[in-house]
Amino acid sequence: MNDNHRDQPQPFGGHIARLAGDSTPWWPEPVRPAQGNPNIIVVLLDDLGFSDISPYGSEISTPTLDRLSAGGLRFTNYHTAPLCSPSRASIHTGMNPHRAGFAGVANFDPGFPGWTMEIDPSIDTLPHLLRNAGYATFAVGKWHLTRDGAMHDGAPRNSWPLQVGYDRFYGVLEGWTNMHHPHRLVRDNSPVAVDTYPDGYYFTDDITDEAISYLKSLRSHDSTRPYFLYLAHGAVHGPLQAKANDIATHRGRYQQGWDEVRARRFANQIELGLFDKGTALPPRNHEPGYEVEAWATLPAEAQDRYARYMEVYAAMVDNVDQNLARLLAAVEALGDLDNTVVLFTSDNGATREGGAQGTRSYYRQFGNPAGFGRDFDIERDPDLIGGPQAMVHYPRGWGMASNTPFRLYKSCTHAGGVRVPMIVSWPKGIGLDRAGTIHRQYQYVTDLLPTILELAQVETPKDLDGASFASAITHGANESTHLEQYSECFGNRSFYRNGWKLVTLHQRGAAYDDTEWELYNITTDPTEVNDVAAQYPEVIAELADAWERTAWNNQVFPLDDGLGLLQVLRRPDEASLNEPVRLLAGTPSLERYRSQKLVALRDFDIEIDIVHQDADGVLVAHGDQGGGYVVYIEHGIVHFGYNEYGIEKIVAANLLDPGQHQIHIAARCGEPYTWNFTISVDGRPQATLDGVEMLMGFAPFQGIDVGIDRRSPVLWSTFETHGAFAYPGVIEAVTYLPGPPAPYDPAELIQLMRSAGRRTE
């Protein structure tokens, strides 16, 4: 049982008399795992495609993973959920994503059982079960199992990592972060106070350092207690950012383009024995909205830029492998390597979120309601790509290559979205006779929890959707323990049973009927090339009916009806986040979502009350290099700086006299998805900035700071001169006054469409 449902304490086993000398003391037996139980490390990457590591055919050298696969097992038919939060929920619960409350990513909250975006406290999670059995439990990296509205400091922490069962946590609660300047680090139950990061800081290095410190600390206090380490990387999720020396290693390696890289990876996979000779490599993705151009048809300038994006991606993968080597070296130095299970995999397939052309303005492209279905980009010095100033992502052609040999991408229920690499290493448990074995049986992400529990000799809860495949690890069993499985993501659906796979690529707004089903025998056609739906109508009918019944049993409904309601609806109590807020000097950084609710898609005012005494510095900052705004005094003059998704715009007011002043920033909605700003001092307008693109979706991604511009700066030009630019003068208060929503607020538009009764079915 988890910590909220512990068994009653053991009855006292001694004897109590009137006097201590006549009494017999007694202590309850400590909970200790069975002697020799293994340590367990789960290494989870983010958006890593099937072919992105060298044991699965990649040209990216990953020698640490090569060693793990050579001494362990590779699984080629392991499936996961099509998105990150759902797969993470299944890892932690052993339940299907919707039944665990994660139909999508934890950035939605539409008010339906399959979309709670929180693991119910009554569920026995993997870390709870292991901790209650005596394991130490640690998590580092990306969490993304807490809904947007519950990440701020005033919210209940019941879905934060420690409450879900971990002894220690270090990382980010969000779905991604700036790899050079993380927007909000959390240690255990508290945000980490960071003004600036040291030169050379990199998130993958940092979380690896923290993981190593946890293990060293444990062993210095208890030499035998086994541990569970959940190492959930931010890499390789966008925005793509890497260390300069790692990028340099891969410079010039991708000029041949995605078609050639894909062909070579597939040839490597055949040679490695991952697939049989005769397996077909599908043609380029061609479905509308998913299609990829032939590399040879692209202009030379585009080829050069796209190759640079992939160099950064490769550098991120490379760096993960380097850090895994550091972690395992520490495990070995502590004497634990022989009896440590290491399970390496990805949360879903590689992504298409960079669009057809990629982007140098991630937040302008990704999650921006004004840009749905269109590509957004800005000009950037190529040398900035991958560094802290640029928020880039590759074109979906590289996502296609990452998912070699499969079709489509993350969020799709075709293989490209759900079939990912999985390596299991355990020197003591696997042995040399089975080292390097390839397993082709179907397994699913819900199987990880019961498998880990069986290896740890911990009783498995009864109400699970997964089935242990521990026998494959301990005895080399080749039979699948998972015979059927549904999947659903934004209307894309699939159902697997005994080698048959029924699947759709759902067009938003189209009817959910049997005409969109495709059918594949993935035993003989693992790359889903030969659609046999027309030949087996009886199989279509059987599996479609099975999908429907299973969907009702797993809280999959309601399905997306093409209006975006499931992505926009929010619980009513979030309205309080739109109320005015008064921030005093010294207030810790506001959390990202809480900050956005003050300004997103609406008019807003900021009142800054100061006592000026010939001091320069930042008065208020909101955002980072991906987009934001900042008010600061430089040389006695008030400045308003706006980062328009990577483009800096600055206006200046008049010289500020010493004394008490109120600086007022008025933001008014202009033409669709623009703001007009007026900067006033003591009631007198002094500067304007009109027609700037609104910051929407996930921008500004860094929360509000008073008196300083922490972490990733809004304006790089100011950061280069002044750093975080703390204001040494007196800030009495900064008051945010949210105004009326813009008339083109998507939530309001959707409500209008909903009231008009538009429905898909």
C-alpha positions in Angstrom: 0.0 0.0 0.0 1.2 3.6 -0.6 2.0 6.0 2.2 -1.6 7.2 2.4 -2.8 3.7 2.9 -0.3 2.1 5.2 -1.1 -1.0 7.3 -1.6 -0.4 11.0 1.6 -0.4 13.1 2.7 -3.7 14.5 1.4 -4.4 18.0 3.9 -3.9 20.8 5.8 -7.2 21.3 7.5 -6.5 24.6 6.2 -6.3 28.2 5.3 -3.1 30.0 5.3 -3.1 33.8 4.9 -0.2 36.2 8.7 0.4 36.4 11.2 0.4 33.5 13.5 -2.1 35.2 10.6 -4.6 35.2 9.6 -4.0 31.6 10.9 -5.6 28.4 11.6 -3.3 25.4 10.7 -4.2 21.9 11.3 -2.6 18.5 9.5 -3.4 15.2 11.5 -5.2 12.6 12.8 -2.7 10.0 11.6 -3.3 6.5 14.5 -4.6 4.5 14.4 -6.1 1.0 15.5 -9.7 0.5 19.3 -10.1 0.7 20.8 -9.7 -2.8 17.9 -7.8 -4.3 19.2 -5.7 -7.3 19.4 -2.0 -7.5 17.3 -0.7 -10.4 18.0 2.3 -12.7 15.4 3.4 -15.3 16.9 5.7 -17.8 14.1 7.4 -19.8 14.8 9.7 -22.7 12.4 12.2 -24.1 11.4 12.0 -27.8 14.2 9.6 -28.8 13.5 7.7 -32.0 13.9 4.0 -32.5 17.2 4.4 -34.5 18.9 7.2 -32.6 21.4 5.1 -30.7 24.1 2.9 -32.2 22.8 -0.4 -30.8 19.7 0.3 -33.0 21.5 1.4 -36.1 22.5 5.0 -35.5 25.7 6.7 -36.8 25.7 8.6 -33.4 28.4 6.9 -31.3 26.9 5.7 -28.0 29.6 3.5 -26.6 28.0 3.2 -23.1 24.8 1.9 -24.6 26.8 -0.4 -26.9 28.4 -1.9 -23.8 25.0 -2.2 -22.0 23.4 -3.9 -25.0 26.4 -6.2 -25.6 26.2 -7.4 -22.1 22.4 -7.3 -21.8 19.3 -7.5 -23.9 17.8 -5.5 -26.7 14.0 -5.4 -27.3 12.8 -4.5 -30.8 9.1 -4.8 -30.3 8.6 -2.7 -27.2 5.8 -0.2 -27.4 5.0 2.9 -25.4 2.3 5.6 -25.3 2.5 8.2 -28.1 3.1 11.1 -25.7 5.4 11.7 -22.7 3.0 12.2 -19.7 0.9 9.1 -20.6 3.9 6.9 -20.8 5.4 8.2 -17.6 2.0 7.6 -15.8 2.0 4.0 -17.1 5.6 3.5 -15.9 4.6 4.7 -12.4 1.3 2.9 -12.1 1.3 -0.2 -14.4 -2.0 1.1 -15.7 -3.1 2.1 -19.2 -2.6 5.9 -19.7 -6.3 7.0 -19.7 -7.1 4.8 -16.7 -4.2 6.4 -14.8 -5.7 9.8 -15.8 -3.3 10.8 -18.5 -5.0 10.8 -21.9 -2.6 13.6 -23.0 0.3 15.6 -21.6 -0.1 17.3 -18.2 -0.7 20.7 -19.8 -4.4 19.9 -20.3 -7.2 19.7 -17.7 -10.6 19.5 -19.4 -12.5 17.9 -16.5 -13.0 14.2 -17.5 -11.8 11.1 -15.7 -9.2 10.1 -18.3 -7.8 13.7 -18.2 -7.2 14.3 -14.5 -3.4 14.8 -15.1 -2.7 13.6 -11.6 -2.0 10.1 -10.3 -4.7 9.4 -7.8 -3.3 9.1 -4.3 -5.1 5.7 -3.8 -2.9 4.2 -6.6 0.1 2.2 -5.5 2.9 3.7 -7.6 6.2 2.0 -8.4 8.3 4.2 -6.1 5.8 3.8 -3.3 5.8 0.0 -3.6 9.6 -0.2 -3.7 10.0 2.3 -0.8 7.5 0.4 1.3 9.5 -2.8 0.6 12.7 -1.1 1.9 14.2 0.4 -1.3 15.6 3.9 -1.4 13.9 5.8 -4.2 15.4 8.7 -6.2 14.2 10.7 -9.2 16.0 13.3 -11.2 15.2 15.1 -14.5 11.8 15.7 -16.1 8.6 14.9 -14.1 5.6 16.1 -16.2 3.1 14.2 -14.1 1.7 17.4 -12.4 -0.9 19.5 -14.2 -0.2 23.1 -15.0 -2.4 24.6 -12.3 -0.7 22.5 -9.5 2.9 23.4 -10.1 3.0 26.8 -8.3 4.0 27.3 -4.7 0.5 27.9 -3.4 -0.9 24.6 -4.9 -1.2 21.3 -3.1 1.9 19.2 -3.8 0.1 15.8 -3.8 1.2 15.1 -7.4 4.8 16.2 -6.9 7.5 13.5 -7.0 8.0 13.1 -3.2 4.3 12.6 -2.6 4.2 10.0 -5.4 6.8 7.9 -3.6 10.3 9.3 -4.1 12.7 10.0 -1.2 14.5 12.7 -3.2 13.9 14.6 -6.4 15.8 17.1 -8.4 14.8 18.5 -11.8 11.8 20.2 -13.5 8.1 19.6 -13.1 7.4 20.7 -16.6 7.7 18.8 -19.9 11.0 20.4 -21.0 13.3 23.2 -20.1 16.2 25.3 -21.4 19.1 23.0 -21.2 21.6 25.8 -20.7 19.5 27.9 -18.3 16.7 25.8 -16.8 13.6 27.9 -16.1 12.7 26.5 -12.7 14.6 23.7 -10.9 12.9 21.9 -8.0 14.7 20.1 -5.3 12.5 17.7 -3.3 9.4 19.9 -2.6 10.9 23.4 -3.2 12.0 25.5 -6.1 15.7 26.1 -6.2 16.8 29.7 -5.9 19.0 30.5 -8.9 19.9 33.9 -10.2 22.4 32.9 -12.8 23.9 29.6 -13.9 27.7 29.1 -14.1 29.4 29.2 -17.4 29.2 25.8 -19.1 26.2 24.7 -17.1 24.2 21.9 -18.9 21.0 20.2 -17.5 22.0 16.7 -18.5 25.3 17.1 -16.6 23.6 18.6 -13.6 20.9 15.9 -13.1 23.6 13.2 -13.5 25.7 14.9 -10.8 22.7 14.9 -8.5 22.0 11.3 -9.2 25.5 10.3 -8.4 25.4 12.3 -5.2 22.3 10.5 -4.1 24.0 7.1 -4.6 27.2 8.1 -2.9 25.3 9.5 0.1 23.2 6.3 0.4 26.2 4.1 0.3 28.1 6.2 2.9 25.2 5.6 5.3 24.0 2.1 4.3 26.3 -0.2 2.4 23.6 -2.7 1.3 20.2 -1.0 1.0 19.1 -1.4 -2.7 17.8 1.7 -4.5 15.5 2.6 -7.4 16.8 5.5 -9.5 14.4 7.1 -12.1 16.6 9.1 -14.4 14.3 11.0 -16.7 16.3 13.1 -19.1 15.1 16.4 -20.6 17.1 15.4 -23.7 16.2 15.1 -26.5 13.0 17.2 -26.3 13.0 20.6 -27.9 14.2 23.2 -27.9 17.4 21.5 -29.1 20.4 22.8 -27.2 23.8 21.2 -26.6 27.3 21.9 -25.4 29.6 23.6 -27.9 32.2 20.9 -27.7 29.6 18.1 -28.3 28.2 20.0 -31.3 31.7 20.3 -32.8 32.1 16.6 -32.6 29.2 16.2 -35.1 29.8 19.2 -37.3 29.5 18.3 -41.0 28.0 14.8 -40.4 24.5 15.5 -41.7 25.1 17.2 -45.0 24.0 14.1 -46.8 20.4 14.7 -45.5 17.7 12.6 -43.9 17.0 10.3 -46.8 20.6 9.0 -46.8 20.8 8.8 -43.0 17.6 6.9 -42.9 18.7 4.4 -45.6 22.0 3.8 -43.8 20.4 3.3 -40.4 18.0 0.8 -41.9 20.8 -1.1 -43.5 22.6 -1.1 -40.2 19.4 -2.5 -38.5 19.2 -5.3 -40.9 22.9 -6.1 -40.4 22.5 -6.0 -36.6 19.7 -8.5 -36.8 17.0 -6.2 -35.5 14.8 -7.0 -38.5 14.8 -9.8 -41.0 16.2 -9.3 -44.5 13.3 -8.5 -46.8 11.7 -6.1 -44.3 10.5 -3.1 -46.2 11.6 0.5 -45.5 8.5 2.6 -46.0 8.6 5.5 -48.5 9.0 9.0 -47.0 6.1 10.1 -44.8 3.6 11.6 -47.2 0.4 12.1 -45.2 -0.9 15.7 -45.3 0.7 17.6 -42.4 3.2 14.9 -41.8 4.9 14.8 -45.3 8.7 15.1 -45.8 10.3 16.6 -48.8 13.1 14.8 -50.6 16.4 16.1 -49.3 17.8 16.5 -52.8 15.1 19.0 -53.7 15.9 21.4 -50.9 17.8 24.6 -51.5 21.4 24.5 -50.4 20.8 27.2 -47.7 18.0 25.1 -46.2 20.2 21.9 -46.3 23.0 23.7 -44.4 20.6 25.0 -41.7 18.7 21.7 -41.3 22.0 19.8 -41.0 23.0 22.2 -38.2 19.8 21.3 -36.3 20.6 17.6 -36.6 24.2 18.2 -35.4 22.7 19.6 -32.2 20.3 16.7 -31.8 23.2 14.2 -32.2 25.2 16.1 -29.7 22.4 15.8 -27.2 22.2 12.0 -27.6 26.0 11.8 -27.4 26.0 13.8 -24.2 23.4 11.5 -22.6 25.7 8.6 -23.3 28.7 10.4 -21.8 26.7 11.1 -18.7 25.4 7.5 -18.5 29.1 6.4 -18.5 29.8 8.7 -15.6 26.8 7.4 -13.6 27.7 3.8 -14.2 31.3 4.5 -13.3 30.1 5.7 -9.9 27.8 2.7 -9.6 30.9 0.4 -10.3 33.1 2.4 -7.8 30.5 1.8 -5.1 30.6 -1.9 -5.8 27.1 -2.1 -7.2 27.4 -2.6 -10.9 27.1 -6.4 -11.0 23.8 -6.4 -9.2 22.2 -3.3 -10.8 19.4 -3.6 -13.4 19.7 -0.8 -15.9 16.7 -0.3 -18.2 17.1 2.3 -21.0 14.2 3.4 -23.2 12.3 6.4 -24.5 8.9 7.8 -23.6 7.7 8.0 -27.2 8.9 8.2 -30.8 10.7 11.2 -32.3 8.6 14.3 -33.0 7.3 16.4 -35.9 6.8 19.5 -33.7 9.5 21.5 -35.6 7.3 21.5 -38.7 8.4 21.0 -42.3 11.2 23.6 -42.1 12.3 23.4 -38.5 12.5 26.6 -36.4 14.8 29.0 -34.8 11.9 30.3 -32.7 10.6 27.3 -30.8 7.8 29.0 -28.9 6.6 30.8 -32.0 6.3 27.4 -33.6 5.3 25.0 -30.9 2.1 25.5 -28.8 1.2 28.8 -30.4 -2.5 29.0 -31.1 -2.0 31.6 -33.8 0.4 29.3 -35.6 -1.5 26.1 -35.7 -0.6 24.3 -38.9 1.9 26.9 -40.1 5.7 27.2 -39.9 7.2 30.0 -38.0 10.9 31.0 -38.1 13.2 33.9 -37.5 16.7 34.7 -38.8 19.5 33.7 -36.6 23.3 33.6 -36.8 24.0 29.9 -37.6 26.6 29.8 -34.9 23.9 30.4 -32.2 22.1 27.2 -33.1 22.3 24.9 -30.1 23.4 27.6 -27.7 21.6 29.4 -24.9 20.3 32.2 -27.2 18.6 30.1 -29.8 15.4 28.0 -29.3 15.6 25.6 -32.2 14.0 22.4 -33.4 14.7 20.3 -36.4 12.4 19.7 -39.4 10.2 16.7 -39.2 12.3 15.0 -41.9 14.9 14.4 -39.1 12.1 13.0 -36.9 11.3 10.6 -39.7 14.9 9.5 -39.8 15.0 9.1 -36.0 12.1 6.8 -36.2 13.7 4.5 -38.9 12.3 2.1 -40.0 8.8 3.2 -38.9 6.2 5.6 -40.2 5.1 8.9 -38.7 5.9 10.4 -35.3 5.2 11.2 -31.7 1.4 11.5 -31.0 0.7 9.0 -33.8 -0.4 5.5 -33.0 1.6 4.1 -36.0 4.9 2.6 -35.1 6.9 5.8 -35.4 5.1 7.2 -32.4 5.1 4.2 -30.1 7.8 1.8 -31.0 11.1 2.8 -29.2 14.4 1.2 -28.2 14.7 -0.7 -24.9 17.9 -2.1 -23.5 18.1 -4.1 -20.3 21.4 -4.8 -18.5 21.9 -6.8 -15.4 25.3 -8.6 -15.3 24.4 -10.8 -12.3 21.0 -11.7 -13.6 21.6 -12.1 -17.3 24.9 -13.8 -17.5 27.4 -14.1 -20.4 25.5 -16.9 -22.1 22.6 -14.6 -23.0 24.5 -11.3 -23.3 23.7 -9.5 -26.5 20.4 -11.3 -27.1 17.8 -9.6 -29.2 14.1 -10.1 -28.1 11.3 -9.6 -30.6 8.2 -10.3 -28.5 5.6 -7.6 -28.1 5.7 -5.8 -24.7 4.1 -2.5 -23.6 5.0 0.3 -21.2 2.6 -0.9 -18.6 4.7 -4.1 -18.3 7.6 -2.2 -16.8 6.1 -1.8 -13.3 5.3 -5.5 -12.8 8.6 -6.5 -14.3 10.6 -4.3 -12.0 8.6 -5.5 -9.0 9.2 -9.1 -9.9 12.9 -8.5 -10.2 12.9 -6.7 -6.8 10.8 -9.6 -5.3 8.1 -7.2 -4.3 4.4 -8.3 -4.4 2.6 -6.9 -7.5 -0.8 -5.2 -7.1 -3.7 -7.1 -8.6 -5.4 -4.3 -10.6 -2.7 -3.8 -13.2 -2.9 -3.6 -17.0 0.7 -4.7 -17.5 2.2 -8.1 -17.3 5.7 -8.9 -16.2 8.3 -10.0 -18.7 10.9 -10.7 -16.0 11.3 -14.2 -17.4 12.8 -12.7 -20.6 15.4 -11.0 -18.4 16.1 -13.9 -16.0 15.6 -16.9 -18.3 15.6 -15.7 -21.9 11.9 -16.3 -22.5 10.8 -15.2 -26.0 7.0 -15.3 -25.7 5.1 -12.1 -25.3 3.3 -11.7 -22.0 1.2 -8.8 -23.4 -1.3 -10.2 -25.9 -3.5 -7.2 -26.7 -3.4 -3.4 -26.3 -5.4 -0.3 -27.2 -3.8 3.1 -27.9 -5.3 6.6 -28.4 -3.9 10.0 -28.8 -5.8 13.1 -30.0 -8.1 10.8 -32.0 -5.3 8.6 -33.4 -6.2 5.1 -32.4 -4.9 1.5 -32.6 -5.5 -1.9 -31.3 -3.0 -4.8 -31.1 -3.9 -8.4 -30.7 -1.8 -11.5 -31.5 0.3 -9.9 -34.2 -2.6 -7.9 -35.8 -2.6 -4.1 -35.5 -5.6 -2.0 -36.3 -4.6 1.7 -36.6 -5.8 5.1 -37.7 -4.2 8.4 -38.5 -7.2 10.5 -37.6 -7.9 13.7 -39.4 -9.1 16.3 -37.0 -12.8 16.9 -37.3 -13.4 13.7 -39.3 -15.9 11.1 -38.2 -14.7 8.2 -36.1 -15.8 5.3 -38.3 -14.4 2.1 -39.8 -13.4 3.7 -43.1 -10.3 5.2 -41.5 -8.9 2.0 -40.1 -5.7 0.4 -41.5 -4.7 -3.2 -40.8 -1.2 -4.7 -40.6 0.2 -8.0 -39.6 3.2 -6.6 -37.7 4.8 -10.0 -37.2 5.5 -10.2 -41.0 5.2 -6.4 -41.7 6.8 -4.6 -38.7 7.1 -1.4 -40.6 3.4 -1.1 -41.5 3.8 -0.9 -45.2 1.2 -3.4 -46.5 -2.3 -2.4 -45.4 -4.5 -5.5 -45.7 -7.7 -3.9 -44.4 -9.6 -4.7 -47.6 -8.6 -8.3 -47.4 -9.7 -8.9 -43.8 -13.0 -7.1 -43.1 -13.8 -9.6 -40.4 -10.5 -8.8 -38.5 -11.3 -5.1 -38.9 -14.7 -5.6 -37.3 -13.4 -7.8 -34.5 -10.6 -5.4 -33.5 -12.6 -2.3 -34.0 -15.2 -3.7 -31.6 -12.4 -4.7 -29.2 -11.0 -1.1 -29.3 -14.4 0.3 -28.5 -15.1 -1.9 -25.6 -11.6 -1.5 -24.2 -11.8 2.3 -24.6 -15.0 2.4 -22.5 -13.3 0.3 -19.9 -10.2 2.6 -19.8 -11.8 6.1 -19.6 -10.7 6.9 -23.2 -14.0 8.8 -23.9 -14.8 11.5 -24.8 -12.7 11.7 -27.9 -11.5 14.9 -29.5 -14.3 16.3 -31.7 -12.2 18.6 -33.8 -13.0 21.7 -31.8 -10.0 21.5 -29.4 -12.3 21.5 -26.3 -10.2 18.9 -24.6 -7.1 21.1 -24.9 -8.7 24.3 -23.8 -11.3 23.6 -21.1 -10.0 24.3 -17.6 -11.3 23.8 -14.1 -13.3 26.8 -12.7 -11.0 27.4 -9.7 -8.2 28.5 -12.1 -10.1 31.7 -12.5 -8.4 32.9 -9.3 -5.1 32.9 -11.2 -6.5 35.8 -13.4 -7.0 38.0 -10.4 -4.7 41.0 -9.6 -1.5 40.2 -7.6 0.8 42.5 -5.7 4.4 41.4 -5.6 6.9 42.7 -3.0 10.6 43.1 -3.5 12.3 39.7 -2.6 9.3 37.7 -3.8 10.7 34.3 -5.2 10.2 33.7 -8.9 6.6 33.1 -9.8 5.9 29.7 -11.5 5.5 29.7 -15.3 1.8 28.8 -15.6 0.8 31.0 -12.7 2.6 33.9 -14.4 1.1 33.3 -17.8 -2.5 33.5 -16.5 -1.9 37.1 -15.6 -1.1 38.1 -19.2 -2.0 35.4 -21.7 -4.4 36.5 -24.5 -5.7 39.6 -22.6 -5.1 43.2 -21.8 -3.0 43.7 -18.7 -1.4 46.5 -16.7 1.7 46.5 -14.5 2.2 49.1 -11.8 5.7 49.4 -10.5 6.1 51.6 -7.4 9.7 52.5 -6.6 11.9 55.0 -4.7 14.6 55.9 -7.2 18.0 56.9 -5.9 20.3 57.0 -8.9 20.3 53.2 -9.2 20.1 51.0 -12.3 18.7 47.5 -12.7 15.7 45.3 -13.6 12.4 46.2 -12.0 10.4 43.3 -13.3 11.1 40.5 -15.8 8.9 37.9 -17.3 10.3 35.4 -19.8 13.5 34.2 -21.3 15.4 33.9 -24.6 12.3 32.3 -26.1 10.2 35.3 -25.5 9.3 37.8 -22.8 9.4 41.4 -21.6 11.4 43.3 -19.0 11.3 46.8 -17.4 14.6 48.2 -16.3 16.5 51.4 -15.5 19.8 52.0 -17.3 21.7 55.3 -16.9 18.7 56.7 -15.1 16.3 56.0 -18.0 13.4 53.6 -17.8 13.5 51.0 -20.6 10.9 48.5 -21.8 12.4 45.5 -23.6 10.3 43.0 -25.5 11.6 39.7 -26.8 9.3 38.8 -29.7 10.1 35.1 -29.8 13.9 35.8 -30.2 13.7 39.3 -31.8 14.7 42.1 -29.3 12.7 45.4 -29.3 13.5 48.2 -26.8 11.9 51.6 -26.2 13.1 54.2 -23.7 11.2 56.7 -21.6 12.7 59.9 -20.1 15.4 60.4 -17.5 14.0 59.5 -14.1 14.5 62.0 -11.3 15.3 60.8 -7.8 12.3 60.1 -5.6 9.1 58.2 -5.5 7.6 57.1 -8.9 5.1 54.8 -10.4 6.0 53.2 -13.7 3.0 51.9 -15.6 3.0 49.4 -18.4 -0.3 49.1 -20.3 -0.7 46.2 -22.7 -3.7 46.3 -25.0 -4.8 43.7 -27.5 -4.5 45.0 -31.0 -4.9 43.3 -34.4 -5.3 39.5 -33.9 -2.5 38.2 -31.7 -0.7 41.4 -31.2 -0.2 43.8 -28.2 0.2 47.5 -28.1 2.3 48.8 -25.1 2.3 52.2 -23.5 5.0 53.0 -20.9 4.0 55.8 -18.5 5.8 57.4 -15.6 3.7 59.1 -12.9 0.7 59.1 -15.1 2.4 60.6 -18.2 2.9 58.4 -21.3 6.5 58.5 -22.4 7.0 55.7 -24.9 5.0 53.2 -26.9 5.7 49.9 -28.6 2.8 48.8 -30.9 2.0 45.8 -33.0 4.3 43.2 -31.3 3.3 39.6 -31.6 1.6 38.3 -28.5 3.5 35.8 -26.4 1.2 32.8 -26.3 1.1 29.0 -25.9 4.0 28.3 -23.6 5.6 31.7 -23.9 6.8 33.4 -21.7 8.2 30.1 -20.5 10.0 31.6 -17.5 7.9 33.1 -14.6 7.9 36.7 -13.3 10.8 38.1 -11.2 10.8 41.3 -9.3 14.0 43.4 -9.1 16.2 41.0 -11.2 16.1 39.0 -14.4 17.0 35.5 -13.3 18.3 32.5 -15.2 17.7 32.8 -18.9 17.5 36.5 -19.6 14.8 38.3 -21.6 17.3 40.5 -23.4 20.7 38.9 -24.2 22.2 42.4 -25.0 21.4 43.5 -21.4 22.6 40.2 -19.9 26.0 40.5 -21.7 26.5 43.9 -20.1 24.9 43.5 -16.7 24.2 39.9 -16.0 21.1 39.3 -13.9 21.0 43.1 -13.4 19.6 43.2 -9.9 18.1 46.6 -8.9 19.7 47.9 -5.7 17.1 50.6 -5.1 13.7 50.4 -3.3 10.9 48.6 -5.1 7.8 49.0 -2.9 5.6 46.7 -5.1 4.9 45.4 -8.6 1.2 45.0 -9.2 -0.3 43.0 -12.0 -3.8 43.9 -13.1 -5.2 41.4 -15.6 -7.7 42.9 -18.0 -10.4 41.5 -20.2 -9.6 38.6 -22.6 -8.9 39.3 -26.2 -11.9 38.9 -28.4 -10.0 36.2 -30.3 -9.2 34.2 -27.2 -9.4 30.5 -28.4 -11.3 29.5 -25.3 -14.1 32.0 -26.1 -14.1 31.0 -29.7 -14.5 27.4 -28.8 -17.3 28.1 -26.4 -19.1 29.9 -29.2 -18.7 26.9 -31.4 -19.7 24.5 -28.7 -22.9 26.5 -27.9 -23.7 26.4 -31.6 -23.9 22.6 -31.3 -21.2 21.7 -33.7 -20.3 18.1 -33.3 -18.2 15.5 -35.2 -20.6 12.7 -34.4 
